[in-house]
Amino acid sequence: MKKALWLPVIVLFSCFSYAQRDTVIVRPLPIDDVLQNPGMGITTFQRFNGQATNPPLEWSEVGPVARLPRAPTKPDFPDTTIAYLRWYWDALEPEPGKFRWEIIDLALQEARAHGQTLAIRLMPYSNKDPLPAWYQSSGARRANQPGDKDGNIWQPDFSDPLVL
């Protein structure tokens, strides 16, 4: 009976000793650069690796709708694994049901060409970029009125089935 109990113990220990022989030790070389962490970390914004950075003290909410040129010199911004782009509704659907898929297709191609994955955001409107005119005149409900404090911005009623 005692000999039968030792057999599983011997098998268990032999498995551990076999696993230790297959251990691989990796010692990365030190670098003096930013480590690109796939799928996380910093991103490029409204552009791709190797393209000029946004001008200082300026913020662009308008994503690229055409191919952007490479910067004449390498930008002082590390390469990243993610490109983050965003567009307003009126840029992607200028007419009802007429979508500009070529903008998204180009962004996917550019991300691939620059060694990045693409993160996108689609936004309905802002105080500078209104909802599409066709939507405003579609009979959709408006949440605010022209005489309201924020009345110069046509805000949709997000519970309206037309906006959904």
Buried (B, 14 or more C-beta within 10 A) or exposed (E): EEEEEEEEEEEEEEEEEEEEEEEEEEEEEEEEEEEBEEEEEBBBBBBBBBBBEBEEEEEEEBBBBEEBEEBEEEBEBEBBBBBBBBBBBBBBBEEEEEEBEEBBEBBBEBBEEBBBBBEBEEBBBEEEBBBBEBBBEEEBEBBBEEEEEEEEBBBBEEEBEEBE
